[in-house]
Amino acid sequence: MSHASRGVPMYNEEAVVPILRGELERFITGLPCEVEVVPVNDRSSDRTLEQIADWAPEDSRIKVVHL
């Protein structure tokens, strides 16, 4: 099976994370390959890191990076 990995840079995206999460989950569920999404928190000062960190344990396809 093929594998795809995509990094997603995030900086102060607190308002966007819930929307992005829903859209990405719908999109990657329909793909015919294994997918890994890597949200990269670039020192956000809002709740971006907290939101993406909460997402990762709920979905094994999500791998969080915090700079």
C-alpha positions in Angstrom: 0.0 0.0 0.0 1.3 3.5 -0.8 1.8 6.1 1.9 1.4 9.9 1.8 2.5 12.4 4.4 1.8 16.2 4.4 3.0 18.9 6.8 0.6 21.7 7.6 2.2 24.8 9.0 0.1 26.5 11.7 0.5 29.8 13.4 -2.3 31.2 15.6 -4.9 29.1 13.8 -7.2 28.5 16.8 -10.3 29.5 14.9 -9.3 27.3 11.9 -8.3 24.1 13.6 -11.8 22.7 14.1 -12.7 23.4 10.5 -9.4 22.0 9.2 -9.9 18.9 11.3 -13.3 18.1 9.9 -12.3 18.8 6.3 -9.1 16.8 6.5 -10.7 13.8 8.2 -13.4 13.7 5.5 -10.7 14.0 2.7 -8.2 11.5 4.0 -10.8 8.9 4.9 -11.6 8.6 1.2 -8.1 8.2 0.0 -6.9 4.8 -1.3 -3.6 5.0 0.6 -2.2 5.4 4.1 -2.1 9.0 5.1 -0.2 10.9 7.7 -0.9 14.6 8.4 1.7 16.6 10.4 0.3 19.9 11.8 3.4 22.0 12.6 2.8 24.5 15.4 5.1 27.5 14.8 5.1 29.0 18.3 1.4 30.1 18.3 0.4 32.3 21.1 -3.2 31.1 21.0 -4.7 27.6 21.6 -3.5 26.1 18.3 -1.0 23.8 20.0 -3.6 22.6 22.6 -6.2 21.9 19.9 -3.8 19.9 17.6 -2.3 18.1 20.6 -5.8 17.0 21.6 -6.5 15.8 18.1 -3.5 13.5 17.7 -4.4 10.9 20.4 -7.9 10.6 18.8 -6.5 9.9 15.3 -3.4 7.8 14.6 -2.9 9.6 11.2 -2.1 12.9 13.0 1.5 13.5 14.1 2.1 16.9 15.9 5.3 18.9 15.7 5.9 21.9 17.9 8.7 24.3 17.1 
